Amino acid sequence: MKKIFIGILGMAVLATSCVSQKKYAELEAKNKETEDLLNSATVKLNDCLEEKATATSKLASLESENQFLKSTNQGLIKQIGDMTTLTAQGAENLEKSLESLQEKDLTIRKLQDAVTRRDSVNLSLVQSLKGVLGNLEDEDIEVSVEKGVVFVSISDKLLFRSGSYQVTSEAKAVLGKVAKVVNNKPDFEFMVEGHTDNVPIKTGALQDNWDLSVKRATSIVRILQNDFGVDPVRMTAAGRSYYVPLVSNDTAANRARNRRTRIVVLPKLDQFYSMIEDGMKDPAIGGSGK
């Protein structure tokens, strides 16, 4: 009986032992599964954390880039505004430049017209003088145009005796022809210049060549006024002594050439040159405006 009880107890213990072992195995399997799930979850968590860090970094970069783009956009907007202002200013400056060029062109054309009119008048005057003076092959009379001015040069041997300022009767005929031309052109002014050679002269009536040149000029002016009715307001008498020679005073022939009286004919001298001077001062053609 005792043996039977012991056998049954052993079988019971064995059965109990078998059940515990099976549960243990199941628990072991579940534990392993749980560990696997935990490991898997841990890996996924780490991946998520990495993705979050990457996303956070990208977000920060995008926010920085967005701020940069905003700043750049503001700068571009300002530049566009500045460019618009500059473009408007450029258009205004261009318009002013075009207006200035038009004014300059108009002023230049006015000056050119004035010079053309002067040259036309001078040509007419020269033709008139040549017409009344006749044979201009005579070396004692010369009509020329220099720098827009008409000159009538008359040798002193045709006008005066040596060392004298008394006009000869032959010279009066020549002066009468010149007076006829200038009287027909009342818009002209003219200056009578006396020129001598460099041979010193000193007499009771003359102190030097300055005196002689001036007295010869005034003698001719008086004849033009008194004998031929030329308005004295239009005339100027001037002496140049021997300081403006045509040629060197080294020979008798050259000294004879230098002894001359020159009539300088000037069409509206004050008006014409005032117009030229004012035109050149015009800021429209680059003058100072002063």
TORSE-241401 format. One line per 8 residues: for each residue x, y, z negated of N, C-alpha, C. Coordinates in steps of 0.1 Angstrom, whole numbers, padded with zeros to 4 digits. Last residue first. Layout:
residues N
X:Y:Z:X:Y:Z:X:Y:Z; ...
***
This chain:
residues 290
0286:1340:0684:0290:1352:0677:0292:1364:0686; 0282:1317:0698:0270:1325:0694:0274:1337:0686; 0301:1301:0708:0301:1303:0693:0288:1310:0688; 0290:1279:0734:0296:1291:0729:0294:1292:0714; 0278:1258:0747:0289:1255:0738:0296:1267:0733; 0255:1266:0759:0266:1261:0768:0279:1259:0760; 0239:1274:0738:0234:1263:0747:0244:1258:0757; 0250:1295:0725:0252:1282:0720:0248:1271:0729
0265:1320:0746:0252:1312:0743:0256:1299:0738; 0287:1332:0754:0286:1331:0739:0273:1323:0736; 0284:1333:0781:0295:1324:0776:0294:1322:0760; 0264:1352:0782:0261:1338:0786:0271:1329:0781; 0277:1375:0774:0266:1370:0766:0263:1355:0769; 0295:1377:0795:0300:1375:0782:0289:1370:0773; 0278:1381:0817:0287:1370:0817:0292:1367:0803; 0265:1405:0809:0257:1393:0811:0266:1380:0811
0287:1422:0808:0280:1419:0796:0271:1407:0797; 0294:1422:0835:0303:1415:0826:0297:1413:0812; 0271:1436:0846:0275:1423:0850:0284:1415:0840; 0270:1461:0832:0259:1451:0831:0263:1437:0835; 0295:1473:0837:0291:1470:0823:0280:1460:0822; 0296:1472:0866:0307:1466:0858:0301:1463:0844; 0282:1473:0892:0276:1473:0879:0285:1467:0868; 0310:1463:0910:0295:1464:0910:0289:1462:0896
0338:1482:0914:0332:1473:0905:0317:1474:0905; 0368:1487:0930:0354:1488:0931:0347:1478:0923; 0396:1505:0927:0390:1492:0922:0375:1494:0922; 0420:1518:0946:0407:1520:0942:0400:1507:0939; 0454:1527:0941:0444:1515:0943:0430:1519:0938; 0481:1540:0957:0469:1543:0949:0459:1532:0952; 0517:1535:0954:0504:1533:0960:0493:1538:0951; 0547:1523:0955:0541:1536:0954:0528:1536:0961
0555:1498:0963:0550:1499:0949:0544:1513:0947; 0565:1502:0988:0553:1494:0987:0547:1496:0973; 0588:1517:0982:0577:1523:0990:0564:1515:0988; 0603:1498:0969:0598:1509:0961:0587:1516:0969; 0609:1482:0991:0600:1476:0981:0595:1488:0972; 0625:1499:1006:0613:1494:1012:0603:1489:1001; 0647:1502:0988:0639:1514:0992:0625:1510:0998; 0649:1476:0963:0652:1482:0976:0643:1494:0979
0640:1468:0939:0654:1467:0941:0658:1473:0955; 0615:1465:0924:0620:1478:0929:0635:1479:0932; 0596:1437:0935:0607:1442:0927:0611:1456:0933; 0561:1443:0941:0574:1436:0944:0585:1443:0935; 0541:1456:0929:0537:1445:0938:0550:1437:0940; 0542:1465:0893:0547:1466:0907:0542:1454:0916; 0532:1480:0869:0525:1469:0876:0529:1469:0891; 0547:1501:0859:0546:1488:0851:0539:1477:0858
0550:1527:0867:0557:1517:0875:0556:1503:0868; 0518:1540:0861:0532:1543:0862:0539:1532:0871; 0491:1539:0861:0498:1527:0857:0513:1528:0857; 0463:1559:0853:0477:1559:0858:0484:1546:0852; 0430:1565:0864:0439:1558:0855:0453:1558:0861; 0396:1576:0863:0410:1579:0868:0420:1573:0858; 0365:1565:0873:0375:1565:0862:0389:1567:0869; 0331:1572:0882:0345:1571:0885:0353:1571:0872
0304:1577:0879:0308:1564:0884:0323:1562:0885; 0302:1603:0872:0299:1593:0861:0303:1579:0866; 0306:1618:0895:0318:1616:0886:0315:1605:0875; 0294:1608:0925:0290:1611:0912:0302:1608:0902; 0308:1624:0954:0306:1611:0946:0304:1615:0931; 0310:1645:0972:0298:1643:0964:0297:1630:0957; 0333:1652:0986:0324:1642:0992:0312:1638:0983; 0347:1672:0972:0346:1673:0987:0336:1663:0993
0344:1666:0945:0342:1679:0950:0339:1680:0965; 0348:1637:0942:0337:1644:0936:0334:1657:0943; 0371:1632:0957:0359:1624:0959:0347:1631:0953; 0388:1651:0946:0385:1652:0960:0372:1644:0963; 0390:1640:0920:0385:1654:0922:0380:1656:0936; 0403:1616:0925:0389:1616:0919:0383:1630:0921; 0428:1624:0934:0419:1617:0943:0404:1617:0938; 0438:1636:0911:0437:1644:0923:0427:1637:0933
0439:1615:0893:0429:1625:0891:0427:1634:0903; 0460:1600:0905:0447:1594:0903:0436:1605:0902; 0481:1618:0902:0477:1614:0916:0463:1608:0915; 0482:1620:0874:0479:1632:0882:0475:1628:0896; 0491:1594:0868:0478:1598:0863:0473:1610:0872; 0516:1592:0880:0506:1583:0884:0492:1587:0880; 0530:1614:0867:0528:1614:0882:0517:1604:0886; 0530:1606:0840:0523:1618:0844:0520:1618:0859
0545:1582:0843:0532:1582:0837:0524:1594:0842; 0570:1592:0851:0561:1585:0861:0547:1583:0856; 0571:1625:0834:0577:1612:0838:0567:1605:0848; 0563:1651:0834:0572:1647:0824:0579:1634:0828; 0558:1677:0857:0557:1663:0854:0567:1659:0844; 0562:1703:0861:0548:1699:0860:0547:1685:0856; 0590:1705:0863:0583:1714:0854:0569:1710:0851; 0599:1670:0863:0599:1684:0869:0592:1693:0859
0612:1640:0867:0610:1650:0856:0611:1663:0863; 0614:1605:0872:0610:1618:0877:0608:1627:0865; 0631:1575:0880:0627:1585:0870:0624:1598:0877; 0618:1549:0899:0628:1560:0899:0623:1571:0890; 0600:1528:0901:0607:1530:0888:0618:1541:0888; 0570:1540:0918:0581:1531:0917:0588:1534:0903; 0535:1541:0907:0547:1547:0912:0558:1536:0913; 0499:1543:0910:0511:1534:0908:0523:1541:0914
0467:1551:0898:0479:1556:0904:0491:1547:0900; 0434:1540:0905:0447:1537:0897:0459:1543:0905; 0401:1546:0900:0413:1550:0908:0425:1549:0900; 0373:1526:0898:0384:1532:0891:0396:1535:0901; 0337:1526:0901:0351:1523:0906:0361:1531:0898; 0305:1511:0904:0314:1520:0897:0328:1517:0903; 0275:1508:0923:0289:1505:0921:0296:1516:0913; 0250:1515:0930:0251:1506:0919:0266:1503:0916
0250:1530:0953:0250:1537:0940:0251:1528:0928; 0262:1529:0981:0260:1518:0972:0261:1524:0958; 0268:1552:0996:0256:1543:1000:0253:1532:0991; 0290:1560:0983:0278:1568:0982:0266:1560:0986; 0309:1542:0992:0304:1541:0978:0292:1549:0975; 0311:1549:1020:0306:1536:1016:0301:1536:1001; 0320:1576:1018:0307:1573:1025:0302:1559:1021; 0344:1573:1005:0333:1579:0998:0319:1576:1005
0359:1562:1026:0357:1554:1014:0345:1560:1006; 0360:1584:1043:0353:1571:1047:0350:1562:1035; 0373:1603:1027:0359:1606:1031:0352:1593:1036; 0398:1591:1025:0390:1592:1013:0375:1595:1017; 0406:1596:1052:0405:1582:1047:0396:1582:1035; 0407:1624:1051:0398:1617:1061:0396:1602:1057; 0426:1629:1032:0412:1633:1030:0403:1626:1039; 0450:1623:1044:0445:1614:1034:0430:1616:1031
0456:1645:1059:0453:1632:1066:0446:1622:1056; 0461:1664:1040:0449:1665:1048:0446:1652:1055; 0473:1649:1008:0475:1654:1022:0462:1655:1029; 0471:1659:0975:0466:1650:0985:0468:1657:0999; 0497:1664:0952:0488:1671:0961:0484:1661:0973; 0517:1653:0937:0503:1647:0935:0492:1655:0942; 0550:1644:0947:0539:1653:0946:0526:1646:0943; 0571:1627:0954:0572:1634:0941:0560:1644:0939
0565:1631:0988:0573:1625:0978:0574:1634:0965; 0529:1637:0994:0543:1639:0997:0552:1634:0986; 0503:1613:0997:0510:1623:0990:0524:1625:0996; 0490:1594:1013:0482:1603:1005:0490:1615:1000; 0507:1578:1027:0495:1583:1035:0488:1593:1027; 0525:1572:1009:0530:1580:1020:0519:1585:1029; 0511:1555:0992:0513:1569:0988:0518:1578:0999; 0487:1533:1006:0501:1537:1004:0502:1552:1001
0459:1520:0990:0464:1530:1000:0478:1534:0997; 0437:1494:0986:0450:1499:0983:0455:1508:0994; 0408:1485:0972:0413:1493:0984:0426:1499:0980; 0393:1456:0960:0404:1466:0959:0406:1472:0973; 0367:1440:0943:0372:1446:0956:0382:1457:0953; 0367:1410:0924:0367:1425:0924:0373:1429:0937; 0369:1383:0921:0356:1388:0921:0355:1404:0922; 0397:1379:0922:0390:1375:0910:0376:1383:0909
0400:1402:0948:0408:1394:0938:0399:1392:0926; 0399:1412:0980:0390:1408:0969:0399:1398:0960; 0410:1441:0999:0411:1427:0994:0401:1425:0983; 0424:1462:1023:0411:1459:1015:0412:1444:1012; 0449:1486:1027:0446:1472:1026:0433:1470:1017; 0470:1507:1045:0456:1506:1039:0453:1491:1039; 0495:1507:1056:0492:1517:1046:0479:1515:1039; 0496:1489:1077:0501:1484:1064:0499:1494:1053
0470:1485:1098:0478:1495:1093:0483:1490:1079; 0450:1468:1103:0464:1462:1105:0474:1472:1101; 0426:1479:1102:0432:1475:1089:0445:1468:1091; 0410:1503:1118:0422:1494:1120:0429:1491:1107; 0382:1511:1099:0387:1507:1113:0399:1498:1112; 0368:1520:1078:0383:1523:1078:0389:1519:1091; 0342:1511:1082:0345:1525:1082:0360:1529:1083; 0345:1482:1081:0339:1489:1092:0342:1504:1093
0357:1478:1057:0365:1475:1069:0359:1481:1081; 0335:1485:1041:0348:1492:1040:0356:1490:1053; 0316:1466:1048:0313:1480:1050:0326:1488:1050; 0329:1442:1040:0325:1444:1055:0323:1459:1057; 0330:1447:1013:0343:1446:1021:0340:1448:1035; 0303:1447:1006:0311:1459:1004:0324:1459:1013; 0296:1421:1012:0289:1432:1019:0298:1445:1018; 0312:1408:0993:0314:1406:1008:0308:1417:1016
0300:1418:0970:0314:1421:0973:0317:1419:0988; 0275:1406:0971:0276:1421:0971:0290:1425:0975; 0282:1379:0969:0275:1384:0981:0276:1399:0983; 0294:1379:0944:0302:1376:0956:0296:1381:0969; 0271:1385:0928:0283:1394:0929:0292:1392:0941; 0256:1363:0934:0251:1376:0938:0262:1386:0938; 0272:1343:0923:0269:1343:0937:0264:1356:0942; 0272:1351:0896:0285:1351:0903:0282:1351:0918
0245:1347:0891:0250:1360:0889:0263:1361:0897; 0242:1320:0895:0235:1329:0904:0241:1343:0903; 0258:1311:0874:0262:1308:0888:0255:1317:0898; 0243:1319:0853:0256:1325:0855:0261:1323:0869; 0220:1304:0857:0219:1318:0857:0233:1325:0859; 0231:1278:0854:0226:1282:0867:0224:1297:0868; 0238:1279:0827:0248:1278:0837:0244:1282:0851; 0212:1281:0816:0221:1292:0814:0232:1291:0824
0201:1256:0825:0195:1269:0829:0205:1280:0827; 0218:1239:0812:0218:1238:0826:0212:1251:0831; 0212:1245:0785:0225:1247:0790:0226:1248:0805; 0185:1237:0784:0189:1251:0782:0203:1254:0787; 0189:1210:0789:0181:1218:0799:0184:1232:0797; 0204:1203:0767:0210:1201:0780:0202:1209:0791; 0185:1208:0747:0198:1215:0747:0204:1215:0761; 0166:1188:0753:0163:1202:0754:0175:1211:0755
0182:1166:0749:0177:1168:0762:0173:1183:0764; 0186:1169:0721:0198:1169:0730:0193:1172:0745; 0160:1166:0712:0167:1179:0710:0179:1180:0719; 0156:1140:0718:0148:1150:0724:0154:1164:0723; 0175:1128:0703:0176:1127:0717:0168:1137:0724; 0165:1134:0677:0178:1139:0681:0180:1139:0697; 0141:1119:0678:0141:1134:0677:0154:1140:0681; 0152:1094:0681:0143:1099:0691:0142:1114:0691
0166:1092:0657:0173:1091:0669:0165:1097:0681; 0145:1094:0638:0155:1105:0639:0163:1105:0652; 0133:1070:0645:0125:1082:0646:0135:1094:0647; 0154:1053:0638:0149:1053:0652:0141:1066:0654; 0156:1058:0611:0167:1061:0620:0163:1062:0634; 0131:1048:0602:0135:1062:0600:0146:1066:0610; 0135:1021:0610:0124:1029:0616:0126:1044:0615; 0157:1015:0594:0158:1015:0609:0147:1023:0616
0144:1017:0569:0155:1026:0572:0157:1027:0588; 0126:0996:0572:0121:1009:0570:0132:1020:0573; 0144:0975:0575:0134:0978:0586:0129:0992:0585; 0156:0976:0551:0164:0979:0562:0155:0982:0574; 0134:0969:0534:0140:0982:0533:0148:0986:0545; 0130:0943:0544:0119:0953:0545:0124:0967:0544; 0154:0932:0536:0151:0933:0550:0140:0944:0552; 0152:0934:0508:0163:0941:0515:0160:0943:0530
0130:0917:0505:0129:0931:0501:0139:0940:0508; 0142:0894:0513:0130:0899:0520:0128:0914:0517; 0161:0890:0494:0165:0892:0508:0154:0898:0516; 0145:0885:0472:0154:0897:0472:0158:0900:0486; 0132:0862:0481:0124:0874:0478:0133:0886:0478; 0154:0846:0484:0146:0849:0496:0138:0861:0493; 0162:0844:0457:0171:0850:0466:0164:0854:0479; 0139:0831:0447:0143:0845:0442:0152:0852:0451
0141:0807:0460:0130:0815:0462:0132:0830:0458; 0165:0798:0450:0165:0801:0464:0153:0810:0467; 0156:0794:0423:0167:0803:0426:0167:0807:0441; 0136:0775:0428:0133:0788:0422:0144:0798:0424; 0152:0755:0439:0142:0761:0447:0138:0774:0441; 0168:0749:0416:0174:0753:0428:0164:0760:0437; 0148:0740:0398:0156:0752:0395:0163:0758:0407; 0139:0718:0413:0130:0729:0410:0137:0742:0407
0161:0702:0413:0156:0707:0425:0147:0719:0423; 0162:0697:0385:0173:0704:0392:0169:0710:0405; 0138:0683:0383:0140:0696:0375:0151:0704:0381; 0143:0661:0399:0132:0671:0402:0134:0684:0395; 0164:0650:0384:0166:0654:0398:0156:0664:0402; 0150:0644:0360:0162:0653:0360:0165:0659:0374; 0130:0627:0370:0126:0639:0364:0138:0649:0364; 0147:0606:0379:0139:0613:0389:0134:0627:0383
0156:0598:0354:0166:0603:0364:0158:0611:0375; 0132:0590:0342:0140:0601:0336:0150:0607:0346; 0126:0569:0359:0117:0581:0358:0124:0593:0352; 0147:0552:0353:0145:0557:0367:0136:0570:0367; 0141:0547:0326:0154:0554:0330:0153:0560:0344; 0117:0534:0330:0118:0547:0322:0130:0555:0326; 0125:0512:0344:0116:0522:0350:0116:0535:0343; 0141:0500:0324:0147:0504:0337:0138:0515:0344
0121:0496:0304:0133:0505:0301:0139:0510:0314; 0105:0478:0317:0099:0491:0314:0110:0501:0311; 0122:0457:0319:0117:0463:0331:0112:0477:0329; 0126:0452:0292:0138:0456:0300:0133:0463:0313; 0100:0445:0285:0106:0457:0279:0118:0462:0287; 0096:0423:0300:0088:0434:0303:0094:0447:0297; 0116:0407:0288:0117:0410:0302:0109:0422:0306; 0105:0406:0262:0118:0412:0264:0120:0416:0279
0082:0392:0268:0081:0405:0263:0094:0413:0265; 0093:0368:0276:0085:0376:0286:0084:0390:0282; 0104:0360:0253:0113:0362:0265:0106:0371:0275; 0082:0357:0238:0092:0367:0234:0101:0371:0245; 0069:0337:0251:0063:0350:0250:0073:0361:0247; 0088:0316:0246:0085:0320:0260:0079:0334:0260; 0086:0315:0218:0099:0318:0224:0097:0323:0239; 0060:0308:0215:0065:0321:0210:0078:0325:0217
0063:0282:0226:0054:0292:0232:0058:0306:0228; 0080:0271:0208:0084:0272:0222:0076:0282:0230; 0065:0272:0186:0078:0280:0186:0082:0282:0201; 0045:0255:0192:0042:0270:0191:0055:0278:0191; 0060:0232:0193:0053:0236:0205:0050:0251:0204; 0069:0230:0166:0079:0231:0177:0072:0236:0190; 0045:0226:0154:0053:0238:0151:0063:0240:0162; 0037:0201:0163:0029:0213:0166:0037:0225:0164
0057:0185:0152:0055:0186:0167:0047:0198:0170; 0053:0187:0125:0066:0191:0131:0064:0193:0146; 0029:0174:0123:0030:0188:0120:0043:0194:0126; 0036:0148:0130:0027:0155:0138:0028:0170:0136; 0054:0142:0109:0059:0142:0123:0049:0150:0132; 0037:0143:0088:0048:0153:0089:0053:0154:0103; 0021:0121:0095:0015:0135:0094:0026:0146:0095; 0039:0101:0095:0032:0104:0108:0027:0118:0107
0045:0101:0068:0055:0104:0078:0050:0108:0091; 0021:0094:0057:0027:0107:0054:0037:0111:0064; 0018:0068:0067:0008:0078:0071:0014:0092:0069; 0040:0057:0054:0040:0057:0069:0030:0067:0074; 0032:0059:0028:0045:0066:0032:0045:0067:0047; 0011:0043:0028:0009:0057:0025:0021:0065:0030; 0022:0018:0033:0013:0023:0043:0011:0038:0041; 0038:0015:0011:0044:0016:0024:0035:0022:0034
0018:0012:-0008:0028:0023:-0009:0035:0025:0004; 0008:-0012:0000:0000:0000:0000:0009:0012:0000
***
